[in-house]
Amino acid sequence: MLTTEDFDFDLPEELIAQTPLQDRAASRLLVLDHTTGEIEDKHFHDIIHELNPGDALVMNDTRVLPARLYGEKPETGGHLEVLLLNNIAGDTWETLIKPAKRAKAGTEISFGDGRLTAVVKEELEHGGRIIDFRYDGIFLEILESLGEMPLPPYIKERLEDPERYQTVYAKENGSAAAPTAGLHFTKELLDEIAAKGVELVYLTLHVGLGTFRPVSVDNIAEHHMHSEFYRLTAEAADKLNEVKAGGGRIVAVGTTSIRTLETIGTKFAGAIKADSGWTDIFITPGYQFKVVDAFSTNFHLPKSTLVMLVSAFAGREQVLEAYHHAVEAGYRFFSFGDAMFVK
């Protein structure tokens, strides 16, 4: 039985990146060969040398909403912080509210002097709430004017340019957090990769509560992932199948792309088909990968589901050894940090 403690490692706080680098592609890149355990220190731009003509580079084109709202209860003036997680239907959203004890079912919340209001419809665990919004106009425009970019709690610095918490290919509105492995790519680097003969393929997974929820059980088999919405179009599926048929590799950018591709591979017995829906796939050591052949990812929190996913592909001991090397070498961790390429 693997426990949460099996995925722990020492991380000095000063290695948690607080701000993005001026040049996205200037990050460092640790390359891990999962078959040999060999580690190389490179720079992110070198990822082009890890990709072969005929490969597919698969990226998550979700766009982060300004999903953090500050409101108050009109009858008491009590302040509430609301984080949008999933758009369930229409104007109904799954949210995370702090302090949750002030947001019982039936509670009314006002944002921006009443330009936007909401009613709590249902109470969920861990501070989760289903709420209905009410407004005049276009919801996304109101959200752009009232909401803030929901940076993770370990980032204390103010982000001067909110676009730096978006990938350069972000398109589909709906995430509560960025798919951070993609933050390193520039349009110029993607053009170079495409010119090398690598197929650029996009899918969508809207990052939700799973990103914010720690593993709170000892036995990782008892942890339940939160559901997140994904979509792979017929055009993207066709491209991936062509790459597979031609002997190329499916190279995923980030754990969100991995989870989408492996959800589809699991659902269709290893086949890649157009699909959309909700996934709560939890990939841990022992999982047999069905679609993904290699991937890039950032350095993740100790004891997190993301470290477990990377360990499922490359082996727990090898991954922890790579992380130990990254700490010793002063790599930057988490959302605005450096990257790994696992092949």
C-alpha positions as CSV (number, residue, x, y, z in Angstrom):
1,M,0.0,0.0,0.0
2,L,1.4,3.4,-1.0
3,T,0.8,6.2,1.5
4,T,0.8,9.9,1.0
5,E,4.1,10.1,2.9
6,D,5.7,8.0,0.2
7,F,5.5,11.1,-2.0
8,D,7.0,13.6,0.4
9,F,10.2,15.5,-0.1
10,D,12.0,18.5,1.5
11,L,11.4,21.7,-0.4
12,P,13.0,25.0,0.9
13,E,10.5,27.8,0.7
14,E,12.9,30.0,-1.2
15,L,12.6,27.7,-4.2
16,I,8.9,28.4,-4.7
17,A,8.8,30.8,-7.6
18,Q,6.9,34.0,-6.8
19,T,7.0,35.7,-10.2
20,P,7.3,34.5,-13.8
21,L,10.5,35.0,-15.7
22,Q,10.6,37.9,-18.3
23,D,11.1,35.4,-21.1
24,R,8.7,32.4,-20.8
25,A,11.1,30.0,-22.5
26,A,14.1,31.0,-20.4
27,S,13.1,28.6,-17.6
28,R,15.3,25.6,-16.8
29,L,14.4,22.1,-18.0
30,L,15.2,18.9,-16.2
31,V,15.1,16.0,-18.6
32,L,14.4,12.6,-17.1
33,D,14.7,9.4,-19.1
34,H,12.3,7.1,-17.3
35,T,13.9,3.9,-18.8
36,T,17.4,4.6,-17.5
37,G,16.9,7.1,-14.7
38,E,19.4,9.5,-16.5
39,I,18.9,13.2,-15.6
40,E,20.1,16.1,-17.7
41,D,20.0,19.8,-17.0
42,K,18.9,22.0,-19.9
43,H,16.9,25.1,-20.7
44,F,13.3,25.1,-21.7
45,H,14.0,26.1,-25.3
46,D,15.9,22.8,-25.6
47,I,12.6,21.0,-25.5
48,I,12.6,21.3,-29.3
49,H,15.5,18.8,-29.3
50,E,13.5,16.3,-27.3
51,L,10.7,16.3,-29.9
52,N,11.0,14.4,-33.2
53,P,9.4,15.1,-36.6
54,G,6.2,13.1,-36.7
55,D,5.5,13.5,-32.9
56,A,2.4,15.3,-31.6
57,L,2.7,18.0,-28.9
58,V,-0.7,18.0,-27.1
59,M,-1.6,21.2,-25.2
60,N,-4.6,22.3,-23.0
61,D,-6.1,25.5,-24.4
62,T,-8.3,26.3,-21.4
63,R,-8.3,29.9,-20.3
64,V,-8.3,31.0,-16.7
65,L,-11.3,33.0,-15.6
66,P,-10.8,36.0,-13.3
67,A,-12.5,33.6,-10.9
68,R,-11.9,35.1,-7.5
69,L,-14.8,37.4,-6.4
70,Y,-15.1,39.4,-3.2
71,G,-18.7,39.9,-2.0
72,E,-20.8,40.7,1.0
73,K,-24.0,39.6,2.6
74,P,-26.5,42.5,2.1
75,E,-28.3,41.8,5.4
76,T,-25.2,41.7,7.6
77,G,-22.3,43.3,5.6
78,G,-20.3,40.1,6.2
79,H,-17.5,39.6,3.7
80,L,-17.1,36.5,1.6
81,E,-14.5,35.3,-0.9
82,V,-15.9,33.2,-3.8
83,L,-13.8,31.1,-6.1
84,L,-15.6,29.9,-9.3
85,L,-14.7,26.3,-10.0
86,N,-17.1,24.7,-12.6
87,N,-19.9,26.1,-14.6
88,I,-22.6,23.4,-14.1
89,A,-25.3,24.9,-16.3
90,G,-26.4,28.3,-17.3
91,D,-25.8,30.7,-14.4
92,T,-25.3,27.9,-11.9
93,W,-21.7,27.4,-10.7
94,E,-19.8,25.2,-8.3
95,T,-17.7,27.4,-6.1
96,L,-15.4,27.5,-3.1
97,I,-16.5,30.0,-0.5
98,K,-14.5,31.4,2.5
99,P,-15.5,31.5,5.3
100,A,-17.9,28.7,4.4
101,K,-19.8,28.9,7.7
102,R,-21.2,32.3,6.6
103,A,-22.6,30.8,3.4
104,K,-25.5,28.5,4.3
105,A,-28.1,27.4,1.8
106,G,-30.3,30.4,1.0
107,T,-27.6,33.0,1.7
108,E,-27.6,36.0,-0.7
109,I,-24.3,37.5,-1.8
110,S,-23.7,40.9,-3.5
111,F,-20.7,41.8,-5.7
112,G,-19.7,45.2,-7.0
113,D,-22.5,47.2,-5.3
114,G,-25.1,44.8,-6.7
115,R,-24.0,44.6,-10.3
116,L,-23.8,40.9,-9.7
117,T,-25.7,38.9,-7.1
118,A,-25.9,35.2,-6.1
119,V,-27.8,32.8,-3.9
120,V,-26.3,29.7,-2.3
121,K,-28.4,26.8,-3.5
122,E,-26.5,23.8,-2.0
123,E,-23.8,23.1,0.6
124,L,-21.0,20.7,-0.4
125,E,-18.0,19.5,1.7
126,H,-14.7,21.3,2.1
127,G,-16.3,24.8,1.7
128,G,-17.9,23.9,-1.7
129,R,-21.1,25.6,-2.6
130,I,-23.5,25.5,-5.6
131,I,-24.7,29.1,-6.3
132,D,-26.9,30.8,-8.9
133,F,-25.8,34.1,-10.3
134,R,-28.2,37.0,-11.2
135,Y,-27.1,40.0,-13.4
136,D,-28.0,42.2,-16.3
137,G,-25.7,42.1,-19.3
138,I,-23.0,39.6,-20.3
139,F,-21.6,37.5,-17.4
140,L,-18.0,37.2,-18.7
141,E,-17.8,41.0,-19.1
142,I,-19.1,41.5,-15.5
143,L,-16.6,38.9,-14.3
144,E,-13.7,40.6,-16.1
145,S,-14.5,43.9,-14.3
146,L,-15.2,42.5,-10.8
147,G,-13.1,39.3,-10.6
148,E,-9.4,38.7,-9.9
149,M,-7.0,36.1,-11.3
150,P,-7.0,33.2,-8.8
151,L,-3.3,32.7,-8.1
152,P,-2.4,29.7,-5.9
153,P,-2.0,30.5,-2.2
154,Y,1.7,29.8,-2.2
155,I,2.3,32.9,-4.5
156,K,2.5,35.9,-2.3
157,E,3.7,38.5,-4.9
158,R,1.2,40.5,-6.9
159,L,1.1,39.6,-10.6
160,E,1.7,42.7,-12.7
161,D,0.4,41.3,-15.9
162,P,-2.5,38.8,-15.5
163,E,-1.7,37.4,-19.0
164,R,1.4,35.8,-17.6
165,Y,-0.9,33.4,-15.7
166,Q,-2.3,32.4,-19.1
167,T,-0.7,30.2,-21.8
168,V,-0.1,32.0,-25.1
169,Y,-2.6,29.6,-26.7
170,A,-5.3,29.9,-24.0
171,K,-8.7,30.1,-25.8
172,E,-11.6,28.3,-24.0
173,N,-12.8,30.2,-20.9
174,G,-13.5,28.0,-17.9
175,S,-10.5,27.3,-15.6
176,A,-10.0,28.2,-11.9
177,A,-6.2,27.7,-12.4
178,A,-3.7,27.7,-15.2
179,P,-2.4,24.5,-16.9
180,T,1.0,25.8,-15.8
181,A,3.2,23.4,-17.8
182,G,2.2,25.4,-20.8
183,L,3.3,28.8,-19.4
184,H,6.8,28.2,-20.7
185,F,5.9,28.2,-24.4
186,T,6.1,31.3,-26.6
187,K,4.5,31.7,-30.0
188,E,8.0,31.7,-31.5
189,L,9.0,28.4,-29.9
190,L,5.7,26.8,-31.0
191,D,6.4,28.0,-34.5
192,E,9.9,26.5,-34.4
193,I,8.5,23.2,-33.1
194,A,5.8,23.1,-35.8
195,A,8.5,23.9,-38.5
196,K,10.4,20.8,-37.3
197,G,7.5,18.6,-38.3
198,V,5.8,18.2,-34.9
199,E,2.0,18.3,-35.0
200,L,0.5,20.8,-32.6
201,V,-2.7,19.5,-31.1
202,Y,-5.1,21.2,-28.6
203,L,-7.6,19.8,-26.2
204,T,-9.5,21.4,-23.3
205,L,-9.7,20.5,-19.6
206,H,-11.0,23.2,-17.3
207,V,-8.9,23.0,-14.1
208,G,-11.1,22.9,-11.0
209,L,-11.0,22.0,-7.3
210,G,-8.6,19.1,-7.7
211,T,-5.8,21.6,-8.1
212,F,-6.5,23.2,-4.7
213,R,-7.4,20.1,-2.7
214,P,-4.6,18.3,-0.8
215,V,-4.5,14.6,-0.3
216,S,-5.9,14.3,3.3
217,V,-5.9,10.5,3.6
218,D,-2.9,8.2,4.4
219,N,-3.8,5.5,1.9
220,I,-3.8,7.2,-1.5
221,A,-6.3,4.6,-2.8
222,E,-8.9,6.3,-0.6
223,H,-8.4,9.8,-2.2
224,H,-11.1,10.9,-4.6
225,M,-10.4,13.4,-7.3
226,H,-12.8,16.2,-8.1
227,S,-14.5,16.0,-11.5
228,E,-13.3,18.4,-14.3
229,F,-14.7,19.0,-17.7
230,Y,-12.7,17.9,-20.8
231,R,-13.1,18.0,-24.6
232,L,-11.2,16.4,-27.5
233,T,-12.5,17.4,-30.9
234,A,-12.8,15.0,-33.9
235,E,-10.1,17.0,-35.7
236,A,-7.7,16.6,-32.8
237,A,-8.5,12.9,-32.4
238,D,-7.8,12.4,-36.1
239,K,-4.4,14.1,-35.9
240,L,-3.4,12.0,-32.9
241,N,-4.4,8.8,-34.7
242,E,-2.4,9.8,-37.7
243,V,0.6,10.4,-35.5
244,K,0.2,7.1,-33.8
245,A,-0.2,5.3,-37.2
246,G,3.0,7.0,-38.4
247,G,5.0,5.8,-35.4
248,G,5.2,9.2,-33.8
249,R,4.9,9.8,-30.0
250,I,2.0,11.5,-28.2
251,V,3.8,14.1,-26.1
252,A,1.5,15.8,-23.5
253,V,2.1,19.2,-22.1
254,G,1.2,19.0,-18.4
255,T,-0.8,16.8,-16.1
256,T,-4.2,18.2,-17.4
257,S,-3.4,17.0,-20.9
258,I,-2.2,13.7,-19.6
259,R,-5.4,13.2,-17.6
260,T,-7.6,14.0,-20.6
261,L,-5.8,11.7,-23.0
262,E,-5.7,8.8,-20.4
263,T,-9.4,9.3,-19.6
264,I,-10.2,8.9,-23.2
265,G,-7.8,5.9,-23.6
266,T,-9.3,4.2,-20.6
267,K,-12.8,4.8,-21.8
268,F,-12.2,3.4,-25.3
269,A,-9.8,0.6,-24.5
270,G,-6.7,2.4,-25.7
271,A,-8.2,4.0,-28.7
272,I,-8.2,7.8,-29.3
273,K,-11.7,9.2,-30.1
274,A,-13.4,12.5,-30.0
275,D,-15.1,12.8,-26.6
276,S,-16.2,15.3,-24.0
277,G,-17.5,14.9,-20.4
278,W,-16.3,14.9,-16.8
279,T,-13.3,13.1,-15.5
280,D,-12.1,12.3,-12.0
281,I,-9.3,10.0,-13.1
282,F,-6.6,9.6,-10.4
283,I,-3.3,8.2,-11.9
284,T,-1.0,6.6,-9.4
285,P,1.8,4.1,-9.6
286,G,0.6,0.8,-11.1
287,Y,-1.5,2.6,-13.7
288,Q,-0.8,1.4,-17.3
289,F,-0.5,4.4,-19.7
290,K,-2.6,3.9,-22.8
291,V,-2.0,7.0,-24.9
292,V,0.8,9.3,-23.6
293,D,4.4,8.5,-24.5
294,A,6.3,11.4,-23.0
295,F,5.4,14.7,-21.4
296,S,6.5,18.1,-19.9
297,T,5.4,19.2,-16.5
298,N,6.3,21.7,-13.8
299,F,7.7,20.7,-10.3
300,H,4.8,20.0,-8.0
301,L,3.9,20.2,-4.3
302,P,5.1,17.4,-2.0
303,K,2.5,14.7,-1.4
304,S,0.3,16.0,-4.2
305,T,-1.7,14.0,-6.7
306,L,0.5,15.5,-9.4
307,V,3.7,14.0,-8.0
308,M,1.8,10.7,-7.8
309,L,0.9,11.0,-11.5
310,V,4.5,11.7,-12.6
311,S,5.6,8.7,-10.4
312,A,3.1,6.5,-12.2
313,F,4.9,7.1,-15.4
314,A,8.5,7.3,-14.4
315,G,8.7,5.4,-11.1
316,R,8.4,6.8,-7.6
317,E,12.1,6.5,-6.6
318,Q,13.3,7.9,-9.9
319,V,11.0,10.9,-9.6
320,L,11.9,11.6,-6.0
321,E,15.6,11.4,-7.0
322,A,14.9,13.8,-9.9
323,Y,13.2,16.2,-7.4
324,H,16.1,15.9,-5.0
325,H,18.4,16.8,-7.8
326,A,16.2,19.8,-8.7
327,V,16.3,21.0,-5.1
328,E,20.0,20.7,-4.9
329,A,20.5,22.4,-8.2
330,G,18.2,25.3,-7.2
331,Y,15.4,24.8,-9.7
332,R,12.3,27.0,-9.2
333,F,9.1,25.1,-8.2
334,F,5.4,25.3,-8.8
335,S,3.3,27.5,-11.1
336,F,5.9,30.1,-12.2
337,G,8.8,27.7,-11.7
338,D,10.9,25.5,-14.0
339,A,10.0,22.4,-16.0
340,M,10.7,18.7,-16.4
341,F,10.6,16.7,-19.6
342,V,9.9,13.0,-18.9
343,K,10.6,10.6,-21.8
